[in-house]
Amino acid sequence: MAHKKTRNEQYAGGFPSGMEAFKTLTDPRNGRSKRHYFGEVLFIALAAMTCGLEGFDDFERFAKLKEGWLRKHLKLPNGTPSDDTFRRIFTLLDPKGFVECFIAHVTTLRPELAGELIAIDGKTVRHSFKDGDPDNSIHLISAWAS
């Protein structure tokens, strides 16, 4: 008899193609209230941040506005995530682990840039800290190479 996946197991993955570097991250959510794939939530947040958006409300609006495009790449079995879903995941997410995965992800996108001069700009995702400690915030880094 096949093992039936729990909600935790079912929605823990869901990483779309191109997001392999993030598969080492552990889904920080617990309980049975998961409605969205962890990988899909990260994909939407990264796409929104790439478009210059900064907060969880912005991520939700982006997902709703771009739902048609997102569905070409994602399953979205329960529609698009709410701002609360983004907030819950990013406040629980290990910031150092996320940065390591992000660096690995960027490196796979442009390996030929090793050793090149790269201009970097950084932003902090609003309200991404947990327990009132801003040192635990998620920071977005934009990099440009010529």
PyMOL commands that set and color helices and strands:
alter all, ss='L'
color gray80, all
select helices_A, chain A and resi 7-10+20-24+38-50+56-65+67-70+83-92+95-109+111-113+134-136
alter helices_A, ss='H'
color red, helices_A
select strands_A, chain A and resi 118-124+139-145
alter strands_A, ss='S'
color yellow, strands_A
deselect
rebuild
show_as cartoon
